[in-house]
Amino acid sequence: MSDVFGRAIRDHFRDERTEPLYHSDGAAAVEHPIESFYFTPFDPDAGTNGWLADHLQGPLVDLGAGTGRHALYFQDRFETIAIEPSPALVETMRDRGVEDAREADMFELRETFGRDRFGSALANGTQLGLAGSMRGLSAFLGDLAFVTRPDATAVVDCYDPSHPDTAELIGYRDDPTPGLAHRVMFFEYEGDRNPILQLRLFSPDRLREAAIGTGWEVTDIVRGDGSNHHYRAALAKR
């Protein structure tokens, strides 16, 4: 599979990137803000970051960790394992000093880790939408419950389709079901593109619904950091 996204970010880190990375939907394309999204150090005093840090404990699994922005901060506080399906991003994390960066898929947790392995989990970057459906989201939460302790916590994030600003996202597709929407997009770099990403967008209420029966409950929702259509959700074991 093409690793356009990871390769562009790795090239940026190495000062070898000569073209923009775009996220696109058909002819609509927006330059992806690599530096601000992936290389700004995590600051626990900025925005809702303190809230995020307060909801995590070790050992931590950082799911879809990108360049290791969060892992670099939390690994100095407790054991942190950062996973990414992109080989280029795993390489970048290791070069940046992430101590335990692994190539793995956040939707294959049971195959990757043992039961009760972690005290908390972080999925920051709206990759939760790759669960694809309410059933897929429930299955992911169930697998996450398997690899975390009975007292575990988690933080995930998503765009809220019940907020009008979400419709302005590249690739947004409406859905007649309240609290649900789709997002269809792909990344382009140096004339190459990755396979189309089909993401499901879940409102906080839909996330609460999907958590029923998985061992998790949503304990808090926070918005802000400049965009109220984006939210972070804290979860805890029931």
Order of alpha helices (4+ residues) and beta strands (2+ residues): alpha-beta-beta-alpha-alpha-beta-alpha-beta-alpha-beta-alpha-beta-alpha-beta-beta-beta-beta-beta-alpha-beta-beta
